């Protein structure tokens, strides 16, 4: 991943560190109308579909959640050195930009 762009991967999402939530995540969850408990439960069954370097010790993971009413994407910045995961944003992917199963960009 030398150029900093997201690269496709396929693996289960596994929480490694304590969560830190950005204000944007709470704003987006309110718009999407999903409760924090339900959101965290969905994360536990999420799939990392893309990742990209975001800094020296930080990797951004794009996690797909499909067990909800509509598919959701979560951007998570994993900081190994600080041992934390920052949930950056959550959103509904645009169908025209993704494959039918929402796992690959068109």
Steps between C-alpha positions, in 0.01 A plus 500: 500500500771749418282769337258553793190391312265233623589148392249213492521241777254249637510399863274511803520820702653433841503766768852522644497817708274741684260697280508874464206654317514814290209742532427427134419136582231603749358753252488237226348235730220745582435564128508126423282437809707231666568469873856474636442151642366369170785668312763336723328163461515538122869590515570169669379322185651748250743425219808708417478551123766768447793650687752777449791652691404824673828575676806337649313271742141550382306292249154595380263208462173511307257261667181376333196428715229308315290353781293820536204643307740647240872445447720736702865594470716595797841668471723405793848640564701234684793651693731220613735730692221653712307175513169650393251492219331822395167461328519783247167479318215270403295531184279321252696420181367621164396189301627652173855521640522142628452143382162337564626360835661834601845338541685649198514845345383528138 
